């Protein structure tokens, strides 16, 4: 009588995460936007693997991703025919390069907008705000890429003015608080300077790929100013007048 060998794999909460990714068509949406690449691991599959890794309650470097999936059922979480070794840092790094080339913000909007449609989430109001992420290191080498953000000193929401930073702008749908727009900015970009341009970019992208009407944009007093009033005259927005503004009789 031959002996049978068994092995166990851990699914934990990752089955729920993978199920949501499949429900919103994360892989398909990204791969459609990026286009054919001829890769064994598509860009969308690489992103789903990184999402699962990031929500796996661990903080691991990119090159350790195969180790993370070593005891996980990759065929159930992502796709049959793939193994943990397929998600090495070279494969994931090249996927990130491709995402950067086509536009991270545009891909994010595509995925988020589709997810809202899948779950039937309507929104008449969206909230816009910026936050900062402090980074260790010098970052003194300027990039020749015009799309690259500049890591530099600016107003630190982390209360670490000694560190350089980048700014991340988010637009979230009202009540559900689901992010529908994500954009990285230079570390010294002020809210008052960036808000009008972000709204314009969002409106342009939405008119190209979404049939819903434009929502009301809600932001803090940084949105109020001469530039916003002129540039956003055709957009509905809500803010408050800054307390520092001097009113004349």
RAZIBEL-V564823 format. One record per residue. N is the residue number from 1. RES is the residue in three letters. NEAR is the number of other ideal C-beta (glycine too) atoms within 8 Angstrom. Layout:
n=N res=RES near=NEAR
n=N res=RES near=NEAR
This chain:
n=1 res=UNK near=2
n=2 res=UNK near=3
n=3 res=UNK near=4
n=4 res=UNK near=4
n=5 res=UNK near=4
n=6 res=UNK near=4
n=7 res=UNK near=4
n=8 res=UNK near=5
n=9 res=UNK near=7
n=10 res=UNK near=6
n=11 res=UNK near=9
n=12 res=UNK near=6
n=13 res=UNK near=6
n=14 res=UNK near=12
n=15 res=UNK near=10
n=16 res=UNK near=7
n=17 res=UNK near=11
n=18 res=UNK near=13
n=19 res=UNK near=8
n=20 res=UNK near=8
n=21 res=UNK near=12
n=22 res=UNK near=9
n=23 res=UNK near=7
n=24 res=UNK near=12
n=25 res=UNK near=9
n=26 res=UNK near=13
n=27 res=UNK near=15
n=28 res=UNK near=8
n=29 res=UNK near=13
n=30 res=UNK near=16
n=31 res=UNK near=11
n=32 res=UNK near=7
n=33 res=UNK near=10
n=34 res=UNK near=12
n=35 res=UNK near=7
n=36 res=UNK near=3
n=37 res=UNK near=8
n=38 res=UNK near=3
n=39 res=UNK near=9
n=40 res=UNK near=5
n=41 res=UNK near=11
n=42 res=UNK near=10
n=43 res=UNK near=13
n=44 res=UNK near=13
n=45 res=UNK near=12
n=46 res=UNK near=14
n=47 res=UNK near=13
n=48 res=UNK near=14
n=49 res=UNK near=14
n=50 res=UNK near=10
n=51 res=UNK near=11
n=52 res=UNK near=16
n=53 res=UNK near=12
n=54 res=UNK near=6
n=55 res=UNK near=9
n=56 res=UNK near=9
n=57 res=UNK near=3
n=58 res=UNK near=6
n=59 res=UNK near=2
n=60 res=UNK near=9
n=61 res=UNK near=5
n=62 res=UNK near=8
n=63 res=UNK near=6
n=64 res=UNK near=8
n=65 res=UNK near=15
n=66 res=UNK near=11
n=67 res=UNK near=8
n=68 res=UNK near=12
n=69 res=UNK near=14
n=70 res=UNK near=7
n=71 res=UNK near=6
n=72 res=UNK near=13
n=73 res=UNK near=7
n=74 res=UNK near=12
n=75 res=UNK near=9
n=76 res=UNK near=7
n=77 res=UNK near=13
n=78 res=UNK near=11
n=79 res=UNK near=8
n=80 res=UNK near=4
n=81 res=UNK near=4
n=82 res=UNK near=12
n=83 res=UNK near=5
n=84 res=UNK near=11
n=85 res=UNK near=6
n=86 res=UNK near=11
n=87 res=UNK near=13
n=88 res=UNK near=10
n=89 res=UNK near=9
n=90 res=UNK near=6
n=91 res=UNK near=13
n=92 res=UNK near=14
n=93 res=UNK near=9
n=94 res=UNK near=9
n=95 res=UNK near=13
n=96 res=UNK near=9
n=97 res=UNK near=8
n=98 res=UNK near=11
n=99 res=UNK near=13
n=100 res=UNK near=9
n=101 res=UNK near=6
n=102 res=UNK near=10
n=103 res=UNK near=7
n=104 res=UNK near=9
n=105 res=UNK near=12
n=106 res=UNK near=10
n=107 res=UNK near=13
n=108 res=UNK near=11
n=109 res=UNK near=14
n=110 res=UNK near=12
n=111 res=UNK near=12
n=112 res=UNK near=12
n=113 res=UNK near=12
n=114 res=UNK near=11
n=115 res=UNK near=10
n=116 res=UNK near=12
n=117 res=UNK near=7
n=118 res=UNK near=9
n=119 res=UNK near=7
n=120 res=UNK near=5
n=121 res=UNK near=8
n=122 res=UNK near=5
n=123 res=UNK near=11
n=124 res=UNK near=6
n=125 res=UNK near=10
n=126 res=UNK near=13
n=127 res=UNK near=9
n=128 res=UNK near=13
n=129 res=UNK near=9
n=130 res=UNK near=11
n=131 res=UNK near=8
n=132 res=UNK near=14
n=133 res=UNK near=9
n=134 res=UNK near=10
n=135 res=UNK near=10
n=136 res=UNK near=4
n=137 res=UNK near=6
n=138 res=UNK near=4
n=139 res=UNK near=8
n=140 res=UNK near=4
n=141 res=UNK near=4
n=142 res=UNK near=5
n=143 res=UNK near=6
n=144 res=UNK near=3
n=145 res=UNK near=5
n=146 res=UNK near=3
n=147 res=UNK near=4
n=148 res=UNK near=6
n=149 res=UNK near=9
n=150 res=UNK near=9
n=151 res=UNK near=10
n=152 res=UNK near=10
n=153 res=UNK near=8
n=154 res=UNK near=12
n=155 res=UNK near=6
n=156 res=UNK near=11
n=157 res=UNK near=6
n=158 res=UNK near=9
n=159 res=UNK near=5
n=160 res=UNK near=8
n=161 res=UNK near=6
n=162 res=UNK near=3
n=163 res=UNK near=11
n=164 res=UNK near=11
n=165 res=UNK near=16
n=166 res=UNK near=12
n=167 res=UNK near=16
n=168 res=UNK near=12
n=169 res=UNK near=14
n=170 res=UNK near=11
n=171 res=UNK near=12
n=172 res=UNK near=11
n=173 res=UNK near=12
n=174 res=UNK near=12
n=175 res=UNK near=5
n=176 res=UNK near=8
n=177 res=UNK near=7
n=178 res=UNK near=10
n=179 res=UNK near=10
n=180 res=UNK near=11
n=181 res=UNK near=14
n=182 res=UNK near=10
n=183 res=UNK near=9
n=184 res=UNK near=10
n=185 res=UNK near=12
n=186 res=UNK near=10
n=187 res=UNK near=15
n=188 res=UNK near=9
n=189 res=UNK near=11
n=190 res=UNK near=9
n=191 res=UNK near=12
n=192 res=UNK near=9
n=193 res=UNK near=7
n=194 res=UNK near=13
n=195 res=UNK near=13
n=196 res=UNK near=11
n=197 res=UNK near=8
n=198 res=UNK near=13
n=199 res=UNK near=13
n=200 res=UNK near=10
n=201 res=UNK near=10
n=202 res=UNK near=11
n=203 res=UNK near=10
n=204 res=UNK near=8
n=205 res=UNK near=12
n=206 res=UNK near=12
n=207 res=UNK near=7
n=208 res=UNK near=6
n=209 res=UNK near=7
n=210 res=UNK near=7
n=211 res=UNK near=2
n=212 res=UNK near=6
n=213 res=UNK near=3
n=214 res=UNK near=8
n=215 res=UNK near=10
n=216 res=UNK near=9
n=217 res=UNK near=14
n=218 res=UNK near=11
n=219 res=UNK near=13
n=220 res=UNK near=8
n=221 res=UNK near=9
n=222 res=UNK near=12
n=223 res=UNK near=15
n=224 res=UNK near=10
n=225 res=UNK near=8
n=226 res=UNK near=5
n=227 res=UNK near=8
n=228 res=UNK near=12
n=229 res=UNK near=8
n=230 res=UNK near=7
n=231 res=UNK near=8
n=232 res=UNK near=12
n=233 res=UNK near=6
n=234 res=UNK near=3
n=235 res=UNK near=9
n=236 res=UNK near=7
n=237 res=UNK near=12
n=238 res=UNK near=8
n=239 res=UNK near=11
n=240 res=UNK near=6
n=241 res=UNK near=7
n=242 res=UNK near=8
n=243 res=UNK near=5
n=244 res=UNK near=4
n=245 res=UNK near=7
n=246 res=UNK near=4
n=247 res=UNK near=4
n=248 res=UNK near=3
n=249 res=UNK near=2
